[in-house]
Structure formats: C-alpha cells, structure tokens
C-alpha cells in the first residue's frame, strides 16, 4: 500500500511540475535620437516611415 501512495505522489508531482507557466512576451526597444512623435503610427505626417513599429502599435 505504501508503494501505491509513493507511486501516486510521484505521478502527481510529475504531472503538475511538467506544466510550465506561460511566460509573457516582453519587447524592450531603445532608439537613439528618436522622439515619441516620430513613428507614423502616432504622427501620420512624420518624415520617417516605420512600418514595423506601426504594425506592433496596431497589434498591441
């Protein structure tokens, strides 16, 4: 009977520990000499075209 409890405990610990928590996606972007209004997603009349930043801003 002790063997069954030990086996059950081991199975439960293995089952719960194998489920990794989902990690959030974090993106840190650093620009040099770029103001907050430069991307076209925030100021459409900007002289700089930033399609990738615009896509990230649109997707959230």
C-alpha positions in Angstrom: 0.0 0.0 0.0 2.9 2.4 0.8 4.2 1.7 -2.7 0.9 2.8 -4.2 0.9 6.0 -2.3 4.5 6.7 -3.2 3.7 6.0 -6.9 0.6 8.2 -6.8 2.5 11.0 -5.2 5.3 10.8 -7.7 2.9 10.8 -10.6 1.0 13.8 -9.3 4.2 15.8 -8.6 5.5 14.9 -12.1 2.2 15.9 -13.7 1.9 19.2 -12.0 5.6 20.2 -12.4 5.7 19.4 -16.1 3.1 22.1 -16.9 5.2 25.2 -17.3 3.6 28.5 -16.8 3.2 30.6 -19.9 5.8 33.4 -20.0 4.8 36.8 -21.2 6.4 38.3 -24.3 8.3 41.4 -23.4 10.0 43.6 -26.0 12.3 46.4 -25.0 13.1 48.9 -27.8 15.7 51.6 -27.5 16.1 54.3 -30.1 18.7 57.0 -30.2 17.6 60.5 -31.1 14.0 59.5 -31.9 11.2 61.4 -30.3 7.8 59.9 -29.2 6.1 61.5 -32.2 8.4 60.1 -34.9 6.7 56.8 -35.7 3.9 57.2 -38.3 1.5 55.3 -36.0 1.5 58.3 -33.6 2.0 61.1 -36.2 1.0 60.2 -39.8 2.8 63.3 -41.2 6.1 62.1 -39.9 9.0 62.1 -42.4 10.2 58.7 -41.2 8.5 55.5 -42.4 8.3 53.0 -39.6 6.1 50.1 -40.8 7.3 47.5 -38.3 6.7 49.9 -35.3 3.3 50.8 -36.8 2.4 47.1 -37.0 3.4 46.5 -33.4 1.4 49.5 -32.3 -1.6 48.3 -34.2 -1.4 44.8 -32.8 -0.8 45.9 -29.3 
